[in-house]
Amino acid sequence: MNKLIRLLPLVVCLALGGVLYQGLFLNPQELPSALVGKKMPDFELSTLSGETVNAGDLKGKVKLLNVWATWCPSCRYEHPYLLEIAKSERVAVFGLNYKDEKEPANQWLQQLGDPYVFSIFDQQGTLGLDLGVYGAPETFIIDGDGVIRKRFAGVIDARVWQSEFLPLIEQIEAEQQGS
């Protein structure tokens, strides 16, 4: 019994070390989401331009919902690429202005360009909470039926677009054409 008590710290350290070692191989941008495969949560919020929108306004074709804020330096970095995506008209881009102020957010879009069909103003973070948002930037792929198909935490750039987003968007479009 005494020997077992002496070995207990070693066993605990080895177990903890194993768990931490396994974590080295996880991708922090692939955050699990209980909402993947489920409908977009119901909401009713205003846009930055003052219109009231709800989850039904996000139905139709495949789209991106990009979570952004003026306080987010990574959002500024990814913004030019979002403008390119929007200009290509490959997919509609909607914004979710997360825990921000309306005036600085509108100034940001005026100065840097506005890639969004509209940007939902989520000052209190209620929709972000319903989506399980950890912070900005995060981007969701939503299919034509309003079902969340992917959640990505981090900056979208050309490499991420080609490897993470475009294949799934093409798959969803093929599924929708087949049905």
Secondary structure, DSSP 8 states (H G I E B T S, - for coil): -HHHHHHHHHHHHHHHHHHHHHHTTS-TTS---TTTTSB----EEEBTTS-EEEGGGG-SS-EEEEEE-TT-HHHHHHHHHHHHHHHHTSSEEEEEEES--HHHHHHHHHHH----S-EEEETT-HHHHHHT--SSSEEEEE-TTSBEEEEEES---HHHIIIIIHHHHHHHHHHHHH-
